[in-house]
Amino acid sequence: MNVLIVYAHPNPKSLNAAILKEVERGLQEAGYQYTVIDLYQDNFQPVLVYNDSIRRSELKNDPETARYRELVRQADHLIFIYPVWWYGVPAILKGFFDRLFVSGFAYHYEGMVPKGLLSGKSAWVFYTIDSPGWYVRLVRRSVEWKIMRDAILAFCGIRKVKRFMFAGVKRSSQKRRQKWLESVYHQVRFGLRES
């Protein structure tokens, strides 16, 4: 299985960075081949541009995103790691979707019906959020998850998707964070084969 990790956090000392390390450790020990796209380290330009000289229909061939498209194309399994800010993904990750998951590459329309072109792939989504889990589910109705799962991944054909939400980060203890990290490692090391 070829795994692609898409990582979006600017702080190398963050909980997200620790999650990335545990994901990598689990993949290495399980013997998986993987690649990491660190959007901040890559200085990924998230701004989508199309105008008179760059047509939207040509974005599927954008040379600036060609390497990323090829990595997504080759991947059997995608892992996304990011914090939730304002109940959405960070702008740099949103820009990654805007620029990369474009018509002709990630989906197309058959008449009026959209068809995902990334089918056959699976995905795991690891994200942190400061709000408590009960608030995310009951008050916000998991909007941050529904957008990622349904409006982005499923729309593009990736329907086998699993969520790992780490809620209440702001008030979490070091002990709790350590348990989360152990859980991440265990899931990746032993649970990925079931995906």
Residue frames as qw, qx, qy, qz and C-alpha x, y, z in Angstrom:
[[0.000, 0.889, 0.459, 0.000, 0.00, 0.00, 0.00],
 [0.401, 0.268, 0.010, 0.876, 1.29, 3.41, -1.00],
 [0.257, -0.782, -0.499, 0.271, 0.35, 6.10, 1.55],
 [0.269, 0.498, 0.053, 0.823, 0.35, 9.85, 1.06],
 [0.332, -0.622, -0.496, 0.506, 0.30, 12.13, 4.10],
 [0.143, 0.667, 0.184, 0.707, -0.90, 15.70, 3.63],
 [0.500, -0.469, -0.467, 0.558, 0.18, 17.71, 6.67],
 [0.093, 0.703, 0.194, 0.678, -0.91, 21.29, 7.42],
 [0.513, -0.822, -0.206, 0.138, 0.41, 22.93, 10.58],
 [0.355, 0.835, -0.224, 0.356, 2.98, 25.74, 10.81],
 [0.367, -0.747, 0.467, -0.298, 4.39, 24.91, 14.28],
 [0.628, 0.299, -0.717, 0.041, 6.93, 22.04, 14.44],
 [0.067, 0.139, -0.806, 0.571, 6.30, 21.76, 18.21],
 [0.598, -0.106, 0.010, -0.795, 2.53, 21.41, 17.93],
 [0.673, -0.015, 0.676, -0.300, 0.34, 18.45, 18.82],
 [0.790, 0.561, 0.024, -0.248, -0.24, 18.05, 15.08],
 [0.337, 0.694, -0.636, 0.024, 3.53, 17.68, 14.56],
 [0.345, -0.319, 0.837, -0.279, 3.57, 14.99, 17.25],
 [0.799, 0.292, 0.399, -0.342, 0.66, 13.24, 15.51],
 [0.637, 0.680, -0.328, -0.157, 2.62, 13.32, 12.25],
 [0.035, 0.577, -0.804, 0.140, 5.61, 11.69, 13.97],
 [0.557, -0.072, 0.761, -0.325, 3.44, 8.89, 15.37],
 [0.798, 0.501, 0.127, -0.311, 1.80, 8.32, 11.99],
 [0.467, 0.695, -0.545, -0.048, 5.23, 8.07, 10.36],
 [0.218, -0.427, 0.844, -0.241, 6.49, 5.73, 13.09],
 [0.726, 0.147, 0.568, -0.359, 3.47, 3.46, 12.65],
 [0.745, 0.618, -0.095, -0.231, 3.86, 3.40, 8.87],
 [0.237, 0.674, -0.699, 0.046, 7.59, 2.66, 9.08],
 [0.350, -0.281, 0.847, -0.283, 7.14, -0.18, 11.56],
 [0.761, 0.308, 0.468, -0.327, 4.31, -1.66, 9.51],
 [0.516, -0.098, 0.662, 0.535, 6.50, -1.55, 6.39],
 [0.431, 0.786, 0.441, -0.042, 4.39, 0.84, 4.31],
 [0.434, 0.177, 0.239, 0.850, 5.81, 3.05, 1.61],
 [0.039, -0.873, -0.457, 0.168, 4.78, 6.66, 2.25],
 [0.360, 0.350, 0.086, 0.860, 5.39, 10.25, 1.25],
 [0.181, -0.690, -0.467, 0.523, 4.74, 13.41, 3.28],
 [0.199, 0.623, 0.244, 0.716, 3.52, 16.64, 1.77],
 [0.330, -0.554, -0.411, 0.645, 4.19, 19.31, 4.40],
 [0.272, 0.815, 0.405, 0.313, 2.30, 22.26, 2.95],
 [0.231, -0.965, 0.049, 0.113, 3.95, 24.88, 5.16],
 [0.600, -0.461, 0.464, 0.461, 7.45, 23.51, 4.64],
 [0.536, 0.336, 0.588, 0.504, 6.79, 23.43, 0.89],
 [0.031, 0.391, 0.019, -0.920, 5.60, 27.05, 1.01],
 [0.223, 0.435, 0.820, 0.298, 2.56, 25.86, -0.90],
 [0.125, 0.041, -0.092, -0.987, 0.80, 28.78, -2.61],
 [0.218, 0.364, 0.867, -0.260, -2.87, 28.30, -1.67],
 [0.322, 0.555, 0.112, -0.759, -4.34, 31.08, -3.79],
 [0.563, 0.381, 0.699, 0.221, -6.29, 29.76, -6.76],
 [0.097, 0.576, -0.194, -0.788, -5.79, 31.92, -9.83],
 [0.432, 0.339, 0.726, 0.412, -7.66, 31.72, -13.10],
 [0.135, 0.703, 0.068, -0.695, -8.23, 34.60, -15.44],
 [0.622, 0.692, -0.114, -0.348, -7.88, 35.47, -19.13],
 [0.342, 0.624, -0.700, -0.066, -4.52, 33.69, -19.40],
 [0.018, 0.129, -0.966, 0.223, -5.23, 30.78, -17.01],
 [0.626, -0.192, -0.360, -0.665, -8.54, 29.06, -17.63],
 [0.638, -0.334, 0.516, -0.464, -10.26, 27.07, -14.92],
 [0.958, 0.209, 0.030, -0.193, -10.62, 24.11, -17.28],
 [0.643, 0.570, -0.448, 0.247, -6.81, 24.01, -17.61],
 [0.396, -0.701, 0.467, -0.365, -6.08, 23.72, -13.87],
 [0.971, -0.115, 0.201, -0.064, -5.88, 19.93, -14.17],
 [0.829, 0.362, -0.023, 0.427, -2.64, 20.51, -16.09],
 [0.145, -0.963, 0.170, -0.149, -1.19, 23.28, -13.91],
 [0.702, 0.384, -0.485, 0.353, 2.59, 22.70, -13.85],
 [0.117, -0.563, 0.501, -0.647, 2.87, 24.15, -10.32],
 [0.710, -0.254, 0.434, -0.493, 0.71, 21.35, -8.91],
 [0.759, 0.331, -0.510, -0.233, 1.88, 18.51, -11.19],
 [0.275, 0.300, -0.847, 0.343, 4.06, 16.84, -8.52],
 [0.386, -0.043, 0.613, -0.688, 1.21, 16.88, -6.00],
 [0.789, 0.228, -0.089, -0.564, -1.25, 15.48, -8.54],
 [0.638, 0.334, -0.692, -0.038, 1.13, 12.63, -9.30],
 [0.026, 0.208, -0.827, 0.521, 1.53, 11.83, -5.59],
 [0.602, 0.094, 0.389, -0.691, -2.25, 11.75, -5.14],
 [0.766, 0.333, -0.360, -0.416, -2.63, 9.64, -8.28],
 [0.496, 0.324, -0.794, 0.136, -0.09, 7.07, -7.02],
 [0.216, -0.238, 0.700, -0.637, -1.49, 6.87, -3.48],
 [0.387, -0.294, -0.855, -0.183, -3.75, 4.04, -2.39],
 [0.445, -0.693, -0.532, 0.197, -4.45, 5.70, 0.95],
 [0.151, 0.641, -0.073, 0.749, -4.42, 9.37, 1.96],
 [0.503, -0.542, -0.517, 0.431, -3.83, 10.64, 5.49],
 [0.064, 0.745, 0.071, 0.660, -4.67, 14.25, 6.34],
 [0.549, -0.435, -0.462, 0.544, -3.32, 15.84, 9.54],
 [0.106, 0.479, 0.095, 0.866, -4.37, 19.37, 10.48],
 [0.013, -0.289, -0.606, 0.741, -5.93, 21.61, 13.13],
 [0.050, 0.714, 0.638, 0.283, -9.50, 22.84, 12.79],
 [0.157, -0.231, -0.153, 0.948, -9.60, 26.64, 12.73],
 [0.398, 0.226, 0.001, -0.889, -12.93, 28.46, 12.49],
 [0.739, 0.184, 0.571, -0.307, -14.59, 25.05, 12.00],
 [0.779, 0.617, -0.067, -0.091, -12.71, 24.38, 8.82],
 [0.872, 0.020, 0.047, 0.487, -9.34, 23.30, 7.51],
 [0.326, -0.621, 0.121, 0.703, -6.43, 25.78, 7.55],
 [0.439, 0.787, -0.044, -0.431, -6.36, 28.12, 4.55],
 [0.032, 0.578, -0.747, -0.328, -3.26, 26.41, 3.14],
 [0.311, 0.070, 0.948, 0.023, -5.06, 23.05, 3.07],
 [0.471, 0.667, 0.444, -0.370, -8.22, 24.62, 1.63],
 [0.280, 0.773, -0.354, -0.446, -6.02, 26.10, -1.09],
 [0.188, -0.287, 0.915, 0.210, -4.53, 22.65, -1.71],
 [0.427, 0.407, 0.799, -0.113, -8.01, 21.31, -2.38],
 [0.362, 0.803, 0.140, -0.452, -8.96, 24.38, -4.45],
 [0.192, 0.733, -0.522, -0.392, -5.90, 24.08, -6.68],
 [0.072, -0.316, 0.936, 0.139, -5.47, 20.31, -6.83],
 [0.311, 0.302, 0.889, -0.145, -8.86, 18.63, -6.55],
 [0.284, 0.443, -0.139, -0.839, -10.06, 20.21, -9.76],
 [0.802, 0.427, 0.225, -0.352, -12.34, 19.18, -12.59],
 [0.708, 0.598, -0.371, -0.058, -10.67, 16.70, -14.89],
 [0.283, 0.436, -0.783, 0.343, -8.39, 15.42, -12.15],
 [0.133, -0.047, 0.815, -0.562, -10.49, 14.77, -9.01],
 [0.428, 0.470, 0.686, -0.354, -13.97, 14.81, -10.53],
 [0.057, 0.020, -0.507, -0.860, -15.95, 15.56, -13.67],
 [0.545, 0.264, 0.371, -0.704, -19.58, 15.90, -14.61],
 [0.108, 0.161, 0.900, 0.390, -21.58, 13.40, -16.59],
 [0.148, -0.687, -0.549, -0.453, -24.39, 15.65, -17.69],
 [0.300, -0.761, 0.079, -0.570, -25.54, 17.28, -14.44],
 [0.891, -0.450, -0.045, -0.031, -24.20, 14.51, -12.20],
 [0.000, -0.807, 0.583, -0.090, -20.74, 14.83, -10.62],
 [0.983, -0.005, -0.173, 0.058, -18.51, 11.75, -10.71],
 [0.446, -0.789, 0.411, 0.102, -15.45, 11.40, -8.48],
 [0.729, 0.569, -0.381, 0.022, -12.27, 10.38, -10.25],
 [0.035, 0.571, -0.736, 0.362, -10.31, 9.39, -7.13],
 [0.895, -0.214, 0.069, -0.385, -12.37, 6.30, -6.39],
 [0.903, 0.146, -0.358, 0.187, -10.54, 3.22, -5.18],
 [0.306, 0.389, -0.506, 0.706, -8.60, 5.26, -2.64],
 [0.546, -0.662, -0.506, 0.083, -9.25, 5.40, 1.09],
 [0.164, 0.619, -0.229, 0.733, -8.48, 8.18, 3.56],
 [0.539, -0.537, -0.525, 0.381, -7.92, 8.78, 7.25],
 [0.047, 0.761, 0.030, 0.646, -8.36, 12.26, 8.69],
 [0.577, -0.380, -0.470, 0.549, -6.59, 13.25, 11.91],
 [0.085, 0.654, 0.067, 0.749, -7.53, 16.64, 13.26],
 [0.320, -0.277, -0.581, 0.695, -7.31, 18.64, 16.47],
 [0.160, -0.671, -0.350, -0.634, -9.91, 21.08, 17.70],
 [0.058, 0.241, -0.533, 0.809, -10.05, 23.25, 20.81],
 [0.628, -0.244, -0.009, -0.739, -13.79, 22.86, 21.35],
 [0.456, -0.169, 0.825, -0.289, -14.99, 19.95, 23.51],
 [0.015, 0.037, 0.924, 0.380, -16.27, 16.92, 21.60],
 [0.128, 0.568, 0.773, -0.251, -19.85, 17.29, 22.87],
 [0.146, 0.716, 0.073, -0.679, -19.96, 20.87, 21.58],
 [0.036, 0.342, -0.695, -0.632, -18.58, 19.86, 18.18],
 [0.003, -0.203, -0.954, -0.222, -21.19, 17.11, 17.79],
 [0.009, 0.630, 0.738, -0.243, -24.29, 18.67, 19.40],
 [0.050, 0.795, 0.150, -0.585, -23.97, 22.39, 18.77],
 [0.109, 0.613, -0.488, -0.611, -21.86, 22.53, 15.61],
 [0.882, 0.281, 0.251, -0.283, -23.23, 19.20, 14.31],
 [0.709, -0.213, 0.526, 0.418, -19.74, 18.12, 13.18],
 [0.498, 0.842, 0.068, -0.193, -19.82, 20.59, 10.31],
 [0.047, -0.772, 0.592, 0.226, -16.00, 20.49, 10.05],
 [0.449, -0.148, 0.875, 0.104, -16.16, 16.73, 9.47],
 [0.607, 0.556, 0.546, -0.154, -19.13, 16.72, 7.09],
 [0.350, 0.871, -0.191, -0.286, -17.44, 19.20, 4.78],
 [0.105, -0.588, 0.779, 0.194, -14.22, 17.18, 4.67],
 [0.464, 0.024, 0.885, -0.029, -15.92, 13.79, 4.37],
 [0.506, 0.579, 0.632, -0.101, -18.83, 14.61, 2.07],
 [0.329, 0.911, 0.073, -0.239, -18.21, 17.87, 0.23],
 [0.078, 0.777, -0.581, -0.228, -14.54, 17.20, -0.56],
 [0.234, -0.337, 0.906, 0.101, -13.48, 13.55, -0.29],
 [0.528, 0.328, 0.772, -0.131, -16.72, 11.73, -1.20],
 [0.462, 0.790, 0.061, -0.398, -17.43, 14.24, -3.97],
 [0.232, 0.707, -0.617, -0.256, -14.07, 13.27, -5.48],
 [0.827, 0.161, -0.496, -0.211, -14.81, 9.54, -5.15],
 [0.293, 0.249, -0.798, 0.464, -13.02, 8.78, -1.87],
 [0.648, -0.443, -0.245, -0.569, -15.80, 7.16, 0.12],
 [0.839, -0.294, -0.405, 0.212, -13.91, 4.91, 2.52],
 [0.148, 0.631, -0.274, 0.710, -12.96, 7.59, 5.04],
 [0.660, -0.487, -0.520, 0.239, -12.25, 7.40, 8.77],
 [0.057, -0.839, 0.095, -0.532, -12.07, 10.27, 11.26],
 [0.658, -0.273, -0.465, 0.526, -9.78, 10.67, 14.26],
 [0.077, -0.823, -0.080, -0.557, -10.84, 13.81, 16.11],
 [0.531, -0.176, -0.514, 0.650, -8.87, 15.09, 19.10],
 [0.175, -0.778, -0.305, -0.521, -11.26, 17.51, 20.80],
 [0.556, -0.826, -0.085, -0.024, -10.77, 19.78, 23.76],
 [0.756, 0.284, -0.204, 0.554, -7.09, 20.29, 22.96],
 [0.029, 0.736, -0.166, 0.656, -6.88, 23.68, 24.66],
 [0.554, -0.595, 0.340, -0.474, -7.62, 22.20, 28.08],
 [0.963, 0.029, -0.269, -0.011, -6.12, 18.77, 27.57],
 [0.588, -0.710, 0.379, 0.076, -3.46, 17.47, 29.95],
 [0.153, 0.627, -0.737, -0.200, -0.08, 16.15, 28.91],
 [0.401, -0.077, 0.902, -0.140, -1.23, 12.70, 30.02],
 [0.645, 0.529, 0.442, -0.329, -4.27, 12.86, 27.75],
 [0.435, 0.772, -0.338, -0.316, -2.19, 14.03, 24.83],
 [0.102, -0.460, 0.879, 0.078, 0.19, 11.15, 25.36],
 [0.550, 0.201, 0.784, -0.206, -2.75, 8.71, 25.24],
 [0.595, 0.712, 0.090, -0.362, -3.91, 10.30, 22.02],
 [0.238, 0.717, -0.613, -0.231, -0.45, 9.87, 20.49],
 [0.316, -0.205, 0.925, -0.049, -0.28, 6.23, 21.58],
 [0.620, 0.450, 0.563, -0.310, -3.69, 5.70, 19.98],
 [0.476, 0.770, -0.231, -0.357, -2.50, 7.29, 16.71],
 [0.022, 0.537, -0.833, -0.135, 0.53, 5.03, 16.58],
 [0.443, 0.035, 0.877, -0.185, -1.53, 1.92, 17.37],
 [0.630, 0.592, 0.321, -0.387, -4.18, 2.73, 14.74],
 [0.441, 0.751, -0.402, -0.283, -1.62, 3.30, 12.00],
 [0.082, -0.481, 0.873, 0.016, 0.67, 0.42, 12.96],
 [0.237, 0.056, 0.964, -0.107, -2.06, -2.21, 13.30],
 [0.425, 0.532, 0.579, -0.448, -5.31, -0.82, 11.85],
 [0.247, 0.577, -0.332, -0.704, -4.39, 0.42, 8.40],
 [0.036, -0.100, 0.938, 0.331, -4.55, -3.02, 6.79],
 [0.218, 0.478, 0.817, -0.236, -8.30, -3.03, 7.48],
 [0.220, 0.617, 0.038, -0.755, -8.86, 0.13, 5.40]]
